[in-house]
Amino acid sequence: MSPRCMSRPIERLSTGIEGLDAVLHGGLIAGRSYMLDGPPGAGKTVFGLEFLDAAGPDESTLFVNLEEDPEDLRTNAGTLGFDVDAIELLDLSPGPEAFSEEGTYDVFHPSEVEGEPLVEAIVERVREVDPDRVVVDPITQLHYLTSNDYQFRKQAVGLMRFLTDRGATVLYTAQDTGRLPTEDLEYIGDGTILLDVTSDGRIVRVPKFRGSATRSGEHAVRIDDDGVSVFPELLPGSPDRPFGLQTVPSGIPEVDDLLHGGIERGTVSIVSGPTGVGKTTLGTQFMKEAAGRGERSVVYLFEETRETFLTRSAALNIPVERMMERGTLLVEEVDALDMSPQEFAQDVRREVESNDTGIVMIDGIAGYRLTLQGREAGTVRRLHSLGRYLKGAGVTSILVDETSNITGEFRATDQNLSYLADNIVFLRHLELGGELRKAIGVLKKRTSDFERTLREFEMTEYGLKVGEPLTDLRGVLTGTPRVVGRERRATDGFDGQCDG
């Protein structure tokens, strides 16, 4: 076989951004050029600085600055924690003299006066530094130094080839201004990384990447004092955690009777009902029972504070604080608009894969949709992907969904997400004998049969208390049941076991 036909191993260079490397399946391919495209403020320069900062001790770097004030560039880089002194900067940005009368040209095009010196400066510095990593920011500035579009493309292609022929890996930024569209620049490079700032927050996409597959989708971006973080779209799939068909009981015999033993590992369960009916408490009961087996759970609070959750659990004989001390429970309060759905999904993934977490509870679905940044349709789709990922990982998911009706017309969920659920357990307020009571039932269970009766449900200082089937009542789902038959067991009380 001739050497030409033999495949050479592909060398990858880290972008300096762990999440972006994951999107690119390992990083940029060495010796190629890539375009960073996006509007002003999208973070193109910061991405470029991250790429240079990730250079190894044996790698040299060069930042070709064609626009920004060099002092501002160094100040901003230092604010974000970059080693400013390690950045080899070639500053070709316009100085104050460009505004003076002596710096203007009435007869000659700027390309005839400034173009050649600029090219010579780049060539000289590249030969001097012999960089392994180069950032050109922004390459569209060259357009003002060329006489027409053809000359601009020719200049840009020549620059990229000059750099890559010397073994450099290049990131060049581009900005679509309308007058200077960037479509032609996409053909120059081996890949395109698109940055954008939308009403949902910062995102990055990779529509083109020669020589390798990439992870599709809109990936969330965060830029703060620690630099750039990218949170890839979560792909459903198992992190290699084999699990068998196992039942996860609640520890309350009557609830487990309703579910024919409990909910199964690796399933998604929705616990629905109106406010104050006990949805979160029922979900926490499953985690309490798991803690007794030494298993770890996590609850993400979207609709109440951590302090409220701890206080209520203690009042209902669920030792949440002791579970947290033993490491069998993590309680996370999610602040409003603090993160994107992609970032939240990656947090859940780290928790599951780092701590072998067995139960994840999201409390609640409406809060998830309102709290996380993103369009509603996209947020729901990402919740679906998160559920599929957790199922593949063998994690039991509990989603708490608050319905709007206290009594009256029955609705399984208010968020139209019942298709996500393997199990639906509903709680219901009902008015009985002039008193507000509660009932529990199971609407759906994919993996096994279930009890089709309703039982009275009560929260006490000793824990959750569930009674016998309410066989003497009709119209429970309307919220105003009526008693039938001779026996009035359902209205006079019930015999249930306290979970103490």
Disulfide bonds with the S-S distance in Angstrom:
none
